[in-house]
Amino acid sequence: MTDRPEAPPVTRLEDLPFDASGTLSERMGMEILQASAERTVARMPVEGNTQPYGLLHGGASAALAETVGSIAAALHAGPDRIAVGVDLNATHHRAVREGWVTGVATPLSLGRSVACYEVVVSDEQERRVCTARLTCALRDRAPGR
């Protein structure tokens, strides 16, 4: 989808093109399983990310979706650019009370200034929990950052 050769997939947080320590994704217990511009996968525990009824919070699903989509967009943008989410929408399909959910981001459109991803969040039985779409603006990295 791009003229640039794709970078090898990232499987370790320390190999991401940014420092994820101390971020929301770390506090929510997200774990990156695979990361590339073409497919990024992360999982998150339901425990600790619920609403008062004991169900996975819809905002937690949205945060997982934005995280995996943003990582994929950042990898597409390249090391001298950043990806900033500008639009996120999510449809919640089913409730989850326990275990882990997994988010998989795949590109819908990869351009020079905008990247758009579909993110599917599934439970441990591979049932769709949430479908999201994330659009990121791709910008030059500010000097010194």
N, C-alpha and C positions, 0 to 999 in steps of 0.2 A: 504493500500500500504506500510505500515511500521509496524514494530513490536512494536513500542512505542504506548501507548494509545494517541489518539489525544487530544490536549488541547481544552478547550471550545472555541467557536468562540469569536473573539474580535469585539466589536461594538463601542468602544470608542478609540480615538487616544491615550489617556493617558494609555491605557492598552496594547499598542504595546510594543514589547521587545526592543524598541529603541526610541529615542526622535526625532520626525519628525518636531519639531518647527524650523522655519527659513530655511526650505529646499525648493527645487524647487517645490515640490508638493504643499506646502502651498502657495507659491507665485502664482501658477497657479490656485488656488482655488479648489483643489481637496478635496473631502470629502469621507472618508472611511465609507462605509455602512455596511460591513460585512467582517470579516477577519478570515480565518482559512487556514491551509495547503491544504485543499481539495477544498476550494472555497473562493476567495477574490473578493469583489465588491467595486468599488469606482466610483464616478461621478465627472465631471468637467464641468464648464461653457464654452460655445463656446466663449462668449464675453471675450475679453482680450487675447484670445489664437488663434488669426486668422493671416493669412498672408495678404499681401497688397490687395488682391482681395476680402477680407471680408469672406473668407472661413476658416474653421477650419484648422489650420496649421498641416501638416502631422507630424512634429516633436512633436507637442502637443499630438497627438494620440499616438505616440511612447513613449513619456514621461509617459502618463497615463498607457500604457501597461507595461512599465518597472516598474512603481511604484506598480501596483497591483500584478504583478508576483514576484517582489522582496519581498513584504510583505508576500505573501504566502510562498515563499521559506524560508524566515527568520523564520516563524512560524514552518515550517517543520524541519529546522535545530535545533531548540531548543534554550533555553536561554543562553547556553554557547558557541554558535557558531554564525557565521554571514554568510549571503548570499551575494555574489558579482556577479553582472551580467557580463557574459563573451561573450554572443552573443544575439543579438536582431535583428529580421527581421520583417518587417511589410509590408503588402499589403493593399493599400487604395482602397476602393470599391466605395465610394460615397462621395459627398461634403455635408457639413453641414454649415449653415449660422447663426443659432441662437439656443437658448435653451441649453440643457445639453447633454453630451454624457456619457455613462456608460461603464466601463470596467469590464469584468468578467474573472478572471484567474482560470483555472482548470488544474490539473496536467496531464502531459503526461507521466512523469517518475519521481519517487521520490527515490533517492538513498542516500547513506551515504555521498558521496562527490560531487554529482551533482543533481540538480533538474531542470526539464524542464517543462514549462507551456505554454499552449495555452491561449491567451488572445483575447477575442472578444470585440470590441468597437462598441456600437450601439447608435443610436439616440433615441429621445423620442418616436418615432413610432416603436421602436424595429427593425429598419432596420440596417443591418450590415454596419458599416462605415469602419472598419479596422479589419484585422485579423493579429495577431502577435504571434511569438513564442519567448520565453525568456528562455535562459539557464543560470543558476546561479551555481557558484562554492560554495560549503559549506566548511567553514574553521573554525578553532578554533579562538575564540575571543582573541585578544592580551591582555596580562596581564594588569590590570589597566583600562580596557575599558569596 
